[in-house]
Amino acid sequence: MRRRSRRLVPITFRGKVPEGEIDTDGDERLFVRQLREIGISSSRIRNTILDYYRAYEQRSAWARENLLISGELEEYEDRLEDEWSRYRDVVFEKLNGETAETVLREAGQKLYQWADLESGNISSLRIRERVTEPYVVRGCFHILANINPLPRIYWHPFFLKRLREVLAVNA
């Protein structure tokens, strides 16, 4: 079992793009709406959509080909969420209900920047040691940010609170 967990899983979605046009303004998926909430530009949202697509398709291919050990993906997502929550706690530590919206958005941007630009270089955030393709890490963060009705991760400090309020009104 240990031997198999060290095997390199193939990277087959580098450079792949989804069929059709990427509509950054019209995309209503939760992970995209979250990025708009903190003021991320359309060009960066486009990159996010590509990372999401590539990671989603890559994970699906690994699962179809039985290349993952039972529970490996769930454990990986738990690790990502744990590291994200540690960084989130530092970034959001001094924020409160009186904090200006611009400061809240900047905090969300800082947290997102860590996930987007730094997390791919952290070896402990790789699904396997030798899987170094950054889209896997970044895309998995977006997959976790896309879980409905409540995402496992979020960027804006009050995103979950606001989402719960909207869901309660619509329930």
VMD Tcl script that builds the backbone (N, CA, C; Angstrom):
set m [mol new atoms 513]
animate dup $m
set s [atomselect $m all]
$s set {name element resname resid chain x y z} {
  {N N MET 1 A 0.826 -1.189 0.000}
  {CA C MET 1 A 0.000 0.000 0.000}
  {C C MET 1 A 0.867 1.250 0.000}
  {N N ARG 2 A 1.882 1.270 0.834}
  {CA C ARG 2 A 2.767 2.425 0.929}
  {C C ARG 2 A 3.449 2.687 -0.409}
  {N N ARG 3 A 3.815 1.589 -1.078}
  {CA C ARG 3 A 4.486 1.720 -2.358}
  {C C ARG 3 A 3.629 2.465 -3.369}
  {N N ARG 4 A 2.366 2.092 -3.450}
  {CA C ARG 4 A 1.467 2.699 -4.413}
  {C C ARG 4 A 1.260 4.184 -4.142}
  {N N SER 5 A 1.241 4.593 -2.879}
  {CA C SER 5 A 0.986 5.984 -2.546}
  {C C SER 5 A 2.118 6.894 -3.014}
  {N N ARG 6 A 3.289 6.322 -3.250}
  {CA C ARG 6 A 4.422 7.131 -3.705}
  {C C ARG 6 A 4.521 7.184 -5.229}
  {N N ARG 7 A 3.737 6.355 -5.876}
  {CA C ARG 7 A 3.749 6.343 -7.339}
  {C C ARG 7 A 3.326 7.692 -7.877}
  {N N LEU 8 A 3.941 8.098 -8.915}
  {CA C LEU 8 A 3.589 9.353 -9.558}
  {C C LEU 8 A 2.299 9.170 -10.342}
  {N N VAL 9 A 1.342 10.048 -10.097}
  {CA C VAL 9 A 0.130 10.027 -10.912}
  {C C VAL 9 A 0.381 10.926 -12.120}
  {N N PRO 10 A -0.123 10.535 -13.274}
  {CA C PRO 10 A 0.169 11.313 -14.482}
  {C C PRO 10 A -0.530 12.672 -14.480}
  {N N ILE 11 A 0.156 13.644 -15.044}
  {CA C ILE 11 A -0.398 14.980 -15.253}
  {C C ILE 11 A -0.766 15.057 -16.730}
  {N N THR 12 A -2.064 15.107 -17.012}
  {CA C THR 12 A -2.512 15.044 -18.407}
  {C C THR 12 A -3.361 16.243 -18.823}
  {N N PHE 13 A -3.567 17.202 -17.924}
  {CA C PHE 13 A -4.430 18.334 -18.276}
  {C C PHE 13 A -3.692 19.670 -18.316}
  {N N ARG 14 A -2.364 19.658 -18.244}
  {CA C ARG 14 A -1.586 20.879 -18.378}
  {C C ARG 14 A -1.876 21.480 -19.764}
  {N N GLY 15 A -2.238 22.739 -19.792}
  {CA C GLY 15 A -2.496 23.421 -21.054}
  {C C GLY 15 A -3.864 23.169 -21.658}
  {N N LYS 16 A -4.653 22.295 -21.084}
  {CA C LYS 16 A -5.996 22.006 -21.617}
  {C C LYS 16 A -6.955 23.137 -21.257}
  {N N VAL 17 A -7.915 23.353 -22.142}
  {CA C VAL 17 A -8.949 24.367 -21.902}
  {C C VAL 17 A -10.325 23.737 -22.123}
  {N N PRO 18 A -11.325 24.228 -21.401}
  {CA C PRO 18 A -12.670 23.673 -21.596}
  {C C PRO 18 A -13.210 24.031 -22.979}
  {N N GLU 19 A -14.147 23.200 -23.441}
  {CA C GLU 19 A -14.796 23.507 -24.721}
  {C C GLU 19 A -15.623 24.771 -24.570}
  {N N GLY 20 A -15.701 25.552 -25.615}
  {CA C GLY 20 A -16.493 26.777 -25.576}
  {C C GLY 20 A -15.706 27.923 -24.973}
  {N N GLU 21 A -16.345 29.059 -24.976}
  {CA C GLU 21 A -15.720 30.281 -24.474}
  {C C GLU 21 A -15.803 30.357 -22.952}
  {N N ILE 22 A -14.767 30.909 -22.344}
  {CA C ILE 22 A -14.775 31.149 -20.901}
  {C C ILE 22 A -15.404 32.514 -20.672}
  {N N ASP 23 A -16.541 32.532 -20.004}
  {CA C ASP 23 A -17.288 33.767 -19.749}
  {C C ASP 23 A -17.086 34.184 -18.291}
  {N N THR 24 A -16.066 34.975 -18.043}
  {CA C THR 24 A -15.747 35.350 -16.663}
  {C C THR 24 A -16.831 36.215 -16.033}
  {N N ASP 25 A -17.530 36.995 -16.840}
  {CA C ASP 25 A -18.574 37.872 -16.297}
  {C C ASP 25 A -19.896 37.136 -16.070}
  {N N GLY 26 A -20.165 36.116 -16.851}
  {CA C GLY 26 A -21.440 35.416 -16.750}
  {C C GLY 26 A -21.390 34.123 -15.956}
  {N N ASP 27 A -20.197 33.715 -15.559}
  {CA C ASP 27 A -20.045 32.465 -14.813}
  {C C ASP 27 A -20.597 32.662 -13.408}
  {N N GLU 28 A -21.585 31.860 -13.039}
  {CA C GLU 28 A -22.242 32.015 -11.739}
  {C C GLU 28 A -21.858 30.940 -10.725}
  {N N ARG 29 A -20.823 30.177 -11.029}
  {CA C ARG 29 A -20.391 29.192 -10.043}
  {C C ARG 29 A -19.916 29.907 -8.779}
  {N N LEU 30 A -20.084 29.243 -7.664}
  {CA C LEU 30 A -19.798 29.840 -6.361}
  {C C LEU 30 A -18.354 30.310 -6.234}
  {N N PHE 31 A -17.400 29.538 -6.731}
  {CA C PHE 31 A -16.004 29.943 -6.600}
  {C C PHE 31 A -15.706 31.207 -7.400}
  {N N VAL 32 A -16.387 31.407 -8.509}
  {CA C VAL 32 A -16.202 32.619 -9.314}
  {C C VAL 32 A -16.877 33.810 -8.630}
  {N N ARG 33 A -18.068 33.605 -8.115}
  {CA C ARG 33 A -18.761 34.685 -7.391}
  {C C ARG 33 A -17.942 35.144 -6.196}
  {N N GLN 34 A -17.287 34.204 -5.532}
  {CA C GLN 34 A -16.440 34.569 -4.398}
  {C C GLN 34 A -15.313 35.503 -4.831}
  {N N LEU 35 A -14.716 35.228 -5.965}
  {CA C LEU 35 A -13.612 36.061 -6.446}
  {C C LEU 35 A -14.088 37.459 -6.833}
  {N N ARG 36 A -15.264 37.526 -7.418}
  {CA C ARG 36 A -15.828 38.852 -7.725}
  {C C ARG 36 A -16.056 39.648 -6.441}
  {N N GLU 37 A -16.467 38.953 -5.384}
  {CA C GLU 37 A -16.758 39.574 -4.096}
  {C C GLU 37 A -15.538 40.305 -3.522}
  {N N ILE 38 A -14.337 39.808 -3.829}
  {CA C ILE 38 A -13.131 40.469 -3.314}
  {C C ILE 38 A -12.429 41.317 -4.368}
  {N N GLY 39 A -13.058 41.467 -5.537}
  {CA C GLY 39 A -12.529 42.379 -6.549}
  {C C GLY 39 A -11.413 41.828 -7.413}
  {N N ILE 40 A -11.405 40.537 -7.670}
  {CA C ILE 40 A -10.390 39.931 -8.543}
  {C C ILE 40 A -10.745 40.247 -9.999}
  {N N SER 41 A -9.743 40.604 -10.784}
  {CA C SER 41 A -9.957 41.009 -12.180}
  {C C SER 41 A -10.426 39.837 -13.044}
  {N N SER 42 A -11.045 40.169 -14.162}
  {CA C SER 42 A -11.546 39.150 -15.095}
  {C C SER 42 A -10.430 38.254 -15.621}
  {N N SER 43 A -9.253 38.819 -15.887}
  {CA C SER 43 A -8.159 37.993 -16.414}
  {C C SER 43 A -7.687 36.985 -15.367}
  {N N ARG 44 A -7.668 37.373 -14.101}
  {CA C ARG 44 A -7.291 36.432 -13.043}
  {C C ARG 44 A -8.401 35.408 -12.824}
  {N N ILE 45 A -9.656 35.833 -12.945}
  {CA C ILE 45 A -10.764 34.885 -12.829}
  {C C ILE 45 A -10.689 33.856 -13.956}
  {N N ARG 46 A -10.307 34.285 -15.135}
  {CA C ARG 46 A -10.148 33.350 -16.259}
  {C C ARG 46 A -9.115 32.276 -15.900}
  {N N ASN 47 A -7.989 32.693 -15.324}
  {CA C ASN 47 A -6.960 31.729 -14.904}
  {C C ASN 47 A -7.505 30.779 -13.842}
  {N N THR 48 A -8.324 31.309 -12.968}
  {CA C THR 48 A -8.927 30.488 -11.922}
  {C C THR 48 A -9.844 29.431 -12.524}
  {N N ILE 49 A -10.642 29.832 -13.483}
  {CA C ILE 49 A -11.543 28.890 -14.157}
  {C C ILE 49 A -10.730 27.790 -14.836}
  {N N LEU 50 A -9.601 28.158 -15.444}
  {CA C LEU 50 A -8.738 27.153 -16.071}
  {C C LEU 50 A -8.155 26.200 -15.029}
  {N N ASP 51 A -7.682 26.736 -13.907}
  {CA C ASP 51 A -7.147 25.880 -12.843}
  {C C ASP 51 A -8.218 24.936 -12.315}
  {N N TYR 52 A -9.422 25.459 -12.110}
  {CA C TYR 52 A -10.537 24.636 -11.633}
  {C C TYR 52 A -10.817 23.508 -12.627}
  {N N TYR 53 A -10.952 23.867 -13.898}
  {CA C TYR 53 A -11.245 22.885 -14.942}
  {C C TYR 53 A -10.166 21.799 -14.985}
  {N N ARG 54 A -8.907 22.217 -15.019}
  {CA C ARG 54 A -7.810 21.259 -15.135}
  {C C ARG 54 A -7.740 20.340 -13.919}
  {N N ALA 55 A -7.883 20.906 -12.718}
  {CA C ALA 55 A -7.832 20.083 -11.505}
  {C C ALA 55 A -9.023 19.131 -11.443}
  {N N TYR 56 A -10.206 19.623 -11.775}
  {CA C TYR 56 A -11.404 18.787 -11.741}
  {C C TYR 56 A -11.262 17.613 -12.713}
  {N N GLU 57 A -10.851 17.920 -13.931}
  {CA C GLU 57 A -10.701 16.872 -14.944}
  {C C GLU 57 A -9.560 15.920 -14.591}
  {N N GLN 58 A -8.475 16.458 -14.032}
  {CA C GLN 58 A -7.343 15.614 -13.653}
  {C C GLN 58 A -7.744 14.636 -12.556}
  {N N ARG 59 A -8.421 15.156 -11.538}
  {CA C ARG 59 A -8.877 14.307 -10.435}
  {C C ARG 59 A -9.839 13.235 -10.952}
  {N N SER 60 A -10.722 13.629 -11.850}
  {CA C SER 60 A -11.668 12.661 -12.418}
  {C C SER 60 A -10.933 11.559 -13.182}
  {N N ALA 61 A -9.909 11.942 -13.938}
  {CA C ALA 61 A -9.130 10.948 -14.687}
  {C C ALA 61 A -8.404 10.006 -13.732}
  {N N TRP 62 A -7.811 10.542 -12.676}
  {CA C TRP 62 A -7.140 9.682 -11.695}
  {C C TRP 62 A -8.122 8.693 -11.081}
  {N N ALA 63 A -9.319 9.176 -10.762}
  {CA C ALA 63 A -10.331 8.305 -10.154}
  {C C ALA 63 A -10.775 7.212 -11.138}
  {N N ARG 64 A -11.035 7.597 -12.388}
  {CA C ARG 64 A -11.456 6.625 -13.403}
  {C C ARG 64 A -10.409 5.537 -13.614}
  {N N GLU 65 A -9.142 5.939 -13.541}
  {CA C GLU 65 A -8.042 5.009 -13.785}
  {C C GLU 65 A -7.572 4.309 -12.498}
  {N N ASN 66 A -8.318 4.514 -11.407}
  {CA C ASN 66 A -7.995 3.900 -10.113}
  {C C ASN 66 A -6.551 4.156 -9.673}
  {N N LEU 67 A -6.107 5.400 -9.827}
  {CA C LEU 67 A -4.740 5.761 -9.463}
  {C C LEU 67 A -4.633 6.343 -8.056}
  {N N LEU 68 A -5.777 6.561 -7.427}
  {CA C LEU 68 A -5.781 7.117 -6.077}
  {C C LEU 68 A -6.123 6.026 -5.077}
  {N N ILE 69 A -5.512 6.111 -3.925}
  {CA C ILE 69 A -5.789 5.180 -2.836}
  {C C ILE 69 A -7.096 5.618 -2.180}
  {N N SER 70 A -7.853 4.663 -1.693}
  {CA C SER 70 A -9.123 4.964 -1.037}
  {C C SER 70 A -8.930 6.022 0.049}
  {N N GLY 71 A -9.691 7.089 -0.038}
  {CA C GLY 71 A -9.635 8.161 0.947}
  {C C GLY 71 A -8.539 9.185 0.712}
  {N N GLU 72 A -7.686 8.961 -0.279}
  {CA C GLU 72 A -6.562 9.866 -0.521}
  {C C GLU 72 A -7.023 11.276 -0.888}
  {N N LEU 73 A -8.011 11.375 -1.740}
  {CA C LEU 73 A -8.495 12.691 -2.161}
  {C C LEU 73 A -9.141 13.433 -1.000}
  {N N GLU 74 A -9.911 12.743 -0.193}
  {CA C GLU 74 A -10.553 13.370 0.962}
  {C C GLU 74 A -9.515 13.862 1.961}
  {N N GLU 75 A -8.488 13.036 2.206}
  {CA C GLU 75 A -7.406 13.433 3.110}
  {C C GLU 75 A -6.679 14.660 2.561}
  {N N TYR 76 A -6.464 14.669 1.258}
  {CA C TYR 76 A -5.800 15.803 0.615}
  {C C TYR 76 A -6.622 17.085 0.780}
  {N N GLU 77 A -7.912 16.996 0.533}
  {CA C GLU 77 A -8.776 18.169 0.698}
  {C C GLU 77 A -8.770 18.655 2.143}
  {N N ASP 78 A -8.751 17.734 3.091}
  {CA C ASP 78 A -8.682 18.109 4.508}
  {C C ASP 78 A -7.382 18.858 4.803}
  {N N ARG 79 A -6.270 18.393 4.226}
  {CA C ARG 79 A -4.983 19.076 4.416}
  {C C ARG 79 A -5.020 20.481 3.843}
  {N N LEU 80 A -5.573 20.621 2.643}
  {CA C LEU 80 A -5.689 21.949 2.029}
  {C C LEU 80 A -6.530 22.879 2.893}
  {N N GLU 81 A -7.657 22.376 3.352}
  {CA C GLU 81 A -8.539 23.196 4.182}
  {C C GLU 81 A -7.850 23.588 5.492}
  {N N ASP 82 A -7.106 22.677 6.078}
  {CA C ASP 82 A -6.401 22.975 7.320}
  {C C ASP 82 A -5.358 24.079 7.103}
  {N N GLU 83 A -4.558 23.970 6.063}
  {CA C GLU 83 A -3.538 24.990 5.797}
  {C C GLU 83 A -4.179 26.325 5.455}
  {N N TRP 84 A -5.249 26.283 4.660}
  {CA C TRP 84 A -5.984 27.509 4.334}
  {C C TRP 84 A -6.504 28.163 5.609}
  {N N SER 85 A -7.071 27.374 6.528}
  {CA C SER 85 A -7.659 27.943 7.745}
  {C C SER 85 A -6.586 28.572 8.637}
  {N N ARG 86 A -5.398 27.990 8.659}
  {CA C ARG 86 A -4.310 28.572 9.442}
  {C C ARG 86 A -3.908 29.932 8.879}
  {N N TYR 87 A -3.774 30.003 7.570}
  {CA C TYR 87 A -3.400 31.267 6.939}
  {C C TYR 87 A -4.543 32.276 7.082}
  {N N ARG 88 A -5.773 31.809 6.902}
  {CA C ARG 88 A -6.952 32.667 7.071}
  {C C ARG 88 A -6.984 33.285 8.462}
  {N N ASP 89 A -6.734 32.481 9.491}
  {CA C ASP 89 A -6.768 32.997 10.856}
  {C C ASP 89 A -5.775 34.140 11.062}
  {N N VAL 90 A -4.612 34.034 10.447}
  {CA C VAL 90 A -3.607 35.103 10.558}
  {C C VAL 90 A -4.075 36.356 9.810}
  {N N VAL 91 A -4.544 36.170 8.579}
  {CA C VAL 91 A -4.952 37.309 7.744}
  {C C VAL 91 A -6.180 38.020 8.316}
  {N N PHE 92 A -7.121 37.263 8.869}
  {CA C PHE 92 A -8.381 37.843 9.350}
  {C C PHE 92 A -8.360 38.194 10.841}
  {N N GLU 93 A -7.247 37.970 11.507}
  {CA C GLU 93 A -7.178 38.068 12.961}
  {C C GLU 93 A -7.708 39.382 13.541}
  {N N LYS 94 A -7.417 40.497 12.921}
  {CA C LYS 94 A -7.796 41.793 13.505}
  {C C LYS 94 A -9.054 42.389 12.882}
  {N N LEU 95 A -9.752 41.617 12.079}
  {CA C LEU 95 A -10.961 42.105 11.424}
  {C C LEU 95 A -12.164 41.865 12.324}
  {N N ASN 96 A -13.147 42.745 12.205}
  {CA C ASN 96 A -14.383 42.580 12.980}
  {C C ASN 96 A -15.540 43.233 12.227}
  {N N GLY 97 A -16.685 43.270 12.848}
  {CA C GLY 97 A -17.881 43.831 12.223}
  {C C GLY 97 A -17.793 45.307 11.910}
  {N N GLU 98 A -16.833 45.991 12.496}
  {CA C GLU 98 A -16.645 47.428 12.259}
  {C C GLU 98 A -15.636 47.714 11.155}
  {N N THR 99 A -14.984 46.675 10.650}
  {CA C THR 99 A -13.949 46.848 9.628}
  {C C THR 99 A -14.578 47.307 8.315}
  {N N ALA 100 A -13.965 48.287 7.682}
  {CA C ALA 100 A -14.456 48.823 6.408}
  {C C ALA 100 A -14.432 47.747 5.324}
  {N N GLU 101 A -15.393 47.810 4.423}
  {CA C GLU 101 A -15.503 46.821 3.349}
  {C C GLU 101 A -14.233 46.766 2.498}
  {N N THR 102 A -13.594 47.895 2.247}
  {CA C THR 102 A -12.359 47.874 1.452}
  {C C THR 102 A -11.267 47.066 2.151}
  {N N VAL 103 A -11.184 47.168 3.464}
  {CA C VAL 103 A -10.191 46.403 4.225}
  {C C VAL 103 A -10.542 44.913 4.206}
  {N N LEU 104 A -11.833 44.611 4.293}
  {CA C LEU 104 A -12.267 43.210 4.223}
  {C C LEU 104 A -11.907 42.602 2.870}
  {N N ARG 105 A -12.138 43.365 1.818}
  {CA C ARG 105 A -11.808 42.880 0.472}
  {C C ARG 105 A -10.307 42.688 0.310}
  {N N GLU 106 A -9.533 43.621 0.844}
  {CA C GLU 106 A -8.071 43.500 0.770}
  {C C GLU 106 A -7.581 42.267 1.527}
  {N N ALA 107 A -8.188 41.989 2.666}
  {CA C ALA 107 A -7.824 40.786 3.422}
  {C C ALA 107 A -8.146 39.538 2.598}
  {N N GLY 108 A -9.318 39.530 1.961}
  {CA C GLY 108 A -9.683 38.412 1.098}
  {C C GLY 108 A -8.719 38.264 -0.065}
  {N N GLN 109 A -8.298 39.390 -0.640}
  {CA C GLN 109 A -7.331 39.352 -1.737}
  {C C GLN 109 A -5.995 38.776 -1.275}
  {N N LYS 110 A -5.588 39.137 -0.064}
  {CA C LYS 110 A -4.321 38.626 0.476}
  {C C LYS 110 A -4.402 37.113 0.680}
  {N N LEU 111 A -5.504 36.646 1.232}
  {CA C LEU 111 A -5.693 35.209 1.429}
  {C C LEU 111 A -5.723 34.491 0.083}
  {N N TYR 112 A -6.440 35.051 -0.876}
  {CA C TYR 112 A -6.514 34.435 -2.199}
  {C C TYR 112 A -5.144 34.439 -2.884}
  {N N GLN 113 A -4.397 35.521 -2.721}
  {CA C GLN 113 A -3.070 35.597 -3.333}
  {C C GLN 113 A -2.171 34.474 -2.819}
  {N N TRP 114 A -2.278 34.181 -1.520}
  {CA C TRP 114 A -1.504 33.066 -0.967}
  {C C TRP 114 A -1.863 31.770 -1.687}
  {N N ALA 115 A -3.153 31.492 -1.829}
  {CA C ALA 115 A -3.591 30.255 -2.478}
  {C C ALA 115 A -3.204 30.233 -3.949}
  {N N ASP 116 A -3.299 31.372 -4.603}
  {CA C ASP 116 A -3.053 31.463 -6.038}
  {C C ASP 116 A -1.564 31.414 -6.385}
  {N N LEU 117 A -0.745 32.147 -5.644}
  {CA C LEU 117 A 0.653 32.301 -6.043}
  {C C LEU 117 A 1.660 31.563 -5.170}
  {N N GLU 118 A 1.327 31.321 -3.916}
  {CA C GLU 118 A 2.310 30.725 -3.016}
  {C C GLU 118 A 2.062 29.250 -2.716}
  {N N SER 119 A 0.818 28.856 -2.624}
  {CA C SER 119 A 0.513 27.491 -2.174}
  {C C SER 119 A 1.074 26.417 -3.106}
  {N N GLY 120 A 1.164 26.690 -4.377}
  {CA C GLY 120 A 1.689 25.711 -5.327}
  {C C GLY 120 A 3.155 25.375 -5.100}
  {N N ASN 121 A 3.857 26.243 -4.357}
  {CA C ASN 121 A 5.273 26.018 -4.081}
  {C C ASN 121 A 5.513 25.318 -2.751}
  {N N ILE 122 A 4.456 25.015 -2.027}
  {CA C ILE 122 A 4.584 24.376 -0.716}
  {C C ILE 122 A 4.438 22.870 -0.903}
  {N N SER 123 A 5.529 22.156 -0.705}
  {CA C SER 123 A 5.524 20.709 -1.002}
  {C C SER 123 A 4.503 19.944 -0.164}
  {N N SER 124 A 4.230 20.394 1.058}
  {CA C SER 124 A 3.268 19.671 1.896}
  {C C SER 124 A 1.827 19.820 1.387}
  {N N LEU 125 A 1.596 20.727 0.430}
  {CA C LEU 125 A 0.254 20.912 -0.117}
  {C C LEU 125 A 0.044 20.143 -1.429}
  {N N ARG 126 A 0.977 19.318 -1.775}
  {CA C ARG 126 A 0.834 18.488 -2.977}
  {C C ARG 126 A 0.091 17.212 -2.617}
  {N N ILE 127 A -0.715 16.731 -3.537}
  {CA C ILE 127 A -1.445 15.493 -3.286}
  {C C ILE 127 A -0.461 14.335 -3.112}
  {N N ARG 128 A 0.608 14.374 -3.854}
  {CA C ARG 128 A 1.731 13.450 -3.703}
  {C C ARG 128 A 3.009 14.250 -3.921}
  {N N GLU 129 A 4.049 13.797 -3.294}
  {CA C GLU 129 A 5.312 14.545 -3.280}
  {C C GLU 129 A 5.790 14.976 -4.658}
  {N N ARG 130 A 5.690 14.091 -5.629}
  {CA C ARG 130 A 6.239 14.391 -6.954}
  {C C ARG 130 A 5.222 15.012 -7.910}
  {N N VAL 131 A 4.026 15.298 -7.440}
  {CA C VAL 131 A 3.023 15.976 -8.269}
  {C C VAL 131 A 3.189 17.473 -8.024}
  {N N THR 132 A 3.968 18.110 -8.877}
  {CA C THR 132 A 4.358 19.503 -8.660}
  {C C THR 132 A 3.591 20.503 -9.517}
  {N N GLU 133 A 2.661 20.038 -10.317}
  {CA C GLU 133 A 1.908 20.931 -11.199}
  {C C GLU 133 A 1.023 21.855 -10.361}
  {N N PRO 134 A 1.252 23.180 -10.407}
  {CA C PRO 134 A 0.494 24.109 -9.546}
  {C C PRO 134 A -1.018 24.096 -9.764}
  {N N TYR 135 A -1.485 23.803 -10.974}
  {CA C TYR 135 A -2.934 23.828 -11.191}
  {C C TYR 135 A -3.658 22.811 -10.322}
  {N N VAL 136 A -2.969 21.750 -9.900}
  {CA C VAL 136 A -3.613 20.753 -9.048}
  {C C VAL 136 A -3.965 21.381 -7.701}
  {N N VAL 137 A -3.011 22.068 -7.080}
  {CA C VAL 137 A -3.246 22.702 -5.780}
  {C C VAL 137 A -4.249 23.842 -5.920}
  {N N ARG 138 A -3.975 24.762 -6.842}
  {CA C ARG 138 A -4.864 25.924 -7.004}
  {C C ARG 138 A -6.283 25.486 -7.357}
  {N N GLY 139 A -6.396 24.576 -8.303}
  {CA C GLY 139 A -7.716 24.113 -8.721}
  {C C GLY 139 A -8.471 23.411 -7.613}
  {N N CYS 140 A -7.756 22.678 -6.777}
  {CA C CYS 140 A -8.420 22.003 -5.649}
  {C C CYS 140 A -8.938 23.012 -4.635}
  {N N PHE 141 A -8.225 24.122 -4.432}
  {CA C PHE 141 A -8.762 25.185 -3.582}
  {C C PHE 141 A -10.085 25.692 -4.154}
  {N N HIS 142 A -10.146 25.859 -5.464}
  {CA C HIS 142 A -11.379 26.360 -6.092}
  {C C HIS 142 A -12.501 25.334 -6.030}
  {N N ILE 143 A -12.151 24.064 -6.114}
  {CA C ILE 143 A -13.157 23.017 -5.954}
  {C C ILE 143 A -13.760 23.102 -4.550}
  {N N LEU 144 A -12.922 23.306 -3.547}
  {CA C LEU 144 A -13.409 23.444 -2.169}
  {C C LEU 144 A -14.217 24.730 -1.983}
  {N N ALA 145 A -13.888 25.754 -2.760}
  {CA C ALA 145 A -14.617 27.025 -2.683}
  {C C ALA 145 A -15.921 26.979 -3.471}
  {N N ASN 146 A -16.155 25.892 -4.172}
  {CA C ASN 146 A -17.338 25.773 -5.023}
  {C C ASN 146 A -18.395 24.833 -4.441}
  {N N ILE 147 A -18.179 24.306 -3.259}
  {CA C ILE 147 A -19.123 23.365 -2.660}
  {C C ILE 147 A -20.392 24.104 -2.237}
  {N N ASN 148 A -21.529 23.592 -2.694}
  {CA C ASN 148 A -22.825 24.182 -2.363}
  {C C ASN 148 A -23.532 23.347 -1.320}
  {N N PRO 149 A -24.302 23.913 -0.439}
  {CA C PRO 149 A -24.602 25.338 -0.373}
  {C C PRO 149 A -23.535 26.152 0.353}
  {N N LEU 150 A -22.706 25.510 1.195}
  {CA C LEU 150 A -21.670 26.247 1.917}
  {C C LEU 150 A -20.293 25.715 1.547}
  {N N PRO 151 A -19.455 26.555 0.978}
  {CA C PRO 151 A -18.113 26.108 0.586}
  {C C PRO 151 A -17.239 25.797 1.795}
  {N N ARG 152 A -16.278 24.925 1.590}
  {CA C ARG 152 A -15.341 24.588 2.672}
  {C C ARG 152 A -14.314 25.690 2.873}
  {N N ILE 153 A -14.011 26.439 1.812}
  {CA C ILE 153 A -13.115 27.584 1.947}
  {C C ILE 153 A -13.749 28.794 1.273}
  {N N TYR 154 A -13.307 29.961 1.683}
  {CA C TYR 154 A -13.832 31.218 1.145}
  {C C TYR 154 A -12.746 32.273 1.258}
  {N N TRP 155 A -12.930 33.371 0.553}
  {CA C TRP 155 A -11.900 34.414 0.504}
  {C C TRP 155 A -12.304 35.657 1.287}
  {N N HIS 156 A -13.515 36.130 1.118}
  {CA C HIS 156 A -13.976 37.317 1.843}
  {C C HIS 156 A -14.243 36.926 3.298}
  {N N PRO 157 A -13.768 37.740 4.256}
  {CA C PRO 157 A -13.938 37.383 5.669}
  {C C PRO 157 A -15.383 37.098 6.092}
  {N N PHE 158 A -16.361 37.756 5.485}
  {CA C PHE 158 A -17.752 37.569 5.882}
  {C C PHE 158 A -18.578 36.830 4.840}
  {N N PHE 159 A -17.918 36.144 3.903}
  {CA C PHE 159 A -18.644 35.465 2.838}
  {C C PHE 159 A -19.617 34.425 3.382}
  {N N LEU 160 A -19.158 33.565 4.283}
  {CA C LEU 160 A -20.047 32.524 4.827}
  {C C LEU 160 A -21.208 33.128 5.592}
  {N N LYS 161 A -20.936 34.136 6.382}
  {CA C LYS 161 A -21.991 34.787 7.159}
  {C C LYS 161 A -23.056 35.365 6.218}
  {N N ARG 162 A -22.617 36.043 5.190}
  {CA C ARG 162 A -23.552 36.645 4.232}
  {C C ARG 162 A -24.321 35.575 3.464}
  {N N LEU 163 A -23.628 34.514 3.089}
  {CA C LEU 163 A -24.277 33.424 2.365}
  {C C LEU 163 A -25.335 32.750 3.235}
  {N N ARG 164 A -25.014 32.526 4.498}
  {CA C ARG 164 A -26.003 31.926 5.428}
  {C C ARG 164 A -27.233 32.815 5.560}
  {N N GLU 165 A -27.028 34.134 5.611}
  {CA C GLU 165 A -28.144 35.071 5.709}
  {C C GLU 165 A -29.038 34.980 4.476}
  {N N VAL 166 A -28.426 34.907 3.292}
  {CA C VAL 166 A -29.194 34.800 2.053}
  {C C VAL 166 A -29.929 33.470 2.000}
  {N N LEU 167 A -29.262 32.388 2.389}
  {CA C LEU 167 A -29.903 31.074 2.374}
  {C C LEU 167 A -31.068 31.014 3.362}
  {N N ALA 168 A -30.943 31.644 4.495}
  {CA C ALA 168 A -32.006 31.655 5.486}
  {C C ALA 168 A -33.222 32.422 4.973}
  {N N VAL 169 A -32.970 33.510 4.253}
  {CA C VAL 169 A -34.062 34.313 3.689}
  {C C VAL 169 A -34.775 33.527 2.596}
  {N N ASN 170 A -33.991 32.786 1.787}
  {CA C ASN 170 A -34.552 32.039 0.663}
  {C C ASN 170 A -35.104 30.679 1.068}
  {N N ALA 171 A -34.855 30.244 2.283}
  {CA C ALA 171 A -35.276 28.904 2.706}
  {C C ALA 171 A -36.751 28.836 2.996}
}
mol reanalyze $m
mol bondsrecalc $m
mol representation Tube
mol addrep $m
